[in-house]
Amino acid sequence: MASQSYRLGLSLWVSLALVGSLPGAPPDAKTSATAGDWDRAPSEGYSLSVQSVARVVATLTRDVSYPNCQGKEWTVFAPQAPELPGQIKVETTLDPAGELVHEKGDLARPLVMARVRAGEQPISSMKIQLTYEATLRSRKLRKGAPRTVPDLAPAERQMYLANGGYFDFDQPDFHQWVQQHGLERGTHEGEIHFARRVFLALKAGMQYDAPLKKEFHATAVCKSGRADCGGLSVLFASILRASEIPARTLWGRWAKSSEPGKIWFNHPYYQTHVKAEFFARGVGWVPVDVSTAILHDKSPQGLKYFGNDPGDFIAFHVDGNLQVDTLLFGVKPLGNMQTTRWWIRGSGTLKDEKATEAWNVTRTKLTP
């Protein structure tokens, strides 16, 4: 959730990110299985109830100035919010006006890029405004006849099973940790049953922490036993991917205006958050929020944030580890894009930066 700043020469990266040991193997842990066994797992009799609940207009405003910088050119980037099961009819607008580009990573996530060149006078300040309009949908997992949900295409399934970046589940330390805590998928264990078992184990055994220097890699998170929402979501998705269940993380912000002066774990907070979801055959993308469960769910079952999304979150992009062609300084890696990013070509320095931020959301409830 904290704000982080990174500088390379005359480039500026601004990052806003949400960001114990587990108990032993639970009683229902099963012998590990092969992918062929999992494919033959019986239907678990679940479905997702999906309903459009609100139309939101969310505006992120960044005012930034560098009094000691004489900028000749700025490139400004923002994530183009995707269409997802939890958000539809999505529109993204960037001011200064931009054009659609794609980051250079494997997922080629869409971005909006604005290129601003100075005239006779250098540009030392910029007001950047990013607006999202979307219809948010609630999703609730329930017992009952499933809807007709097509399976993922083979390429998409492989995309959300892939190892790499934060999802470093091919590491020996990760495999050892999973085995020690009984988090291998059992023979014929259904996707939802296994995901629920992993969720409850993480809720019971992991701790929430939001340090300034964040670590999102799954292997580092499981070894430390603590992380923020980003790290916990990555760990959940990594465990499922390692067991051949497609899973992904959603990086964005709560659909709620930020509060001036709000502090979270000693850092300014602007409603940034990360959730996860996994794909169950015949059911669809099932929402999961591990960190919120750890912080807020005191119910006996502990499943308030498993398979239950009220439609209160705007996802800016899927998964982390983006590769952005800055045009001015080559391709730069970004852990996430929960905010706008910019790079400046010119002279002087980026010292004495002055910056403000606001996240304002208006919500119109939709009637059934």
Number of C-alpha atoms within 10 A of each C-alpha: 29 23 16 14 9 9 12 10 14 17 20 15 16 18 20 23 29 29 27 12 15 19 14 14 16 14 7 10 18 17 12 18 15 13 14 10 13 20 14 12 13 11 14 19 13 17 23 24 18 16 17 19 20 20 20 21 18 23 20 20 19 18 14 16 18 19 16 14 22 20 23 18 19 24 20 23 27 26 28 25 26 21 16 17 15 24 23 17 12 19 15 19 19 23 15 15 15 18 12 13 18 18 22 16 13 10 17 13 20 17 23 23 25 21 17 18 15 14 9 7 9 15 22 20 18 17 13 22 20 23 20 19 22 22 23 28 23 21 23 17 19 14 11 12 13 18 13 10 14 10 14 16 9 8 9 12 16 15 15 23 21 17 16 12 15 22 26 19 24 13 12 11 14 22 16 10 15 19 14 14 18 23 25 22 29 20 18 19 22 21 25 22 13 20 28 16 18 23 21 19 20 25 23 16 16 23 19 20 18 22 16 15 8 19 19 22 21 26 24 18 21 23 13 14 17 21 28 25 29 31 30 33 29 30 30 28 29 31 23 26 21 22 22 20 26 25 29 26 29 23 27 26 27 19 22 18 18 20 14 12 10 12 13 14 12 12 16 18 20 29 23 26 25 32 28 26 22 24 21 23 20 20 23 21 22 24 28 26 26 30 28 18 22 21 11 11 16 11 9 7 8 16 19 17 20 21 23 19 20 17 20 18 24 29 25 24 23 22 26 24 19 24 21 21 17 21 12 14 14 9 14 14 14 16 15 21 24 25 23 22 22 19 23 25 19 18 14 14 16 21 12 11 13 12 13 10 16 16 23 16 18 15 19 11 13 13 8 6
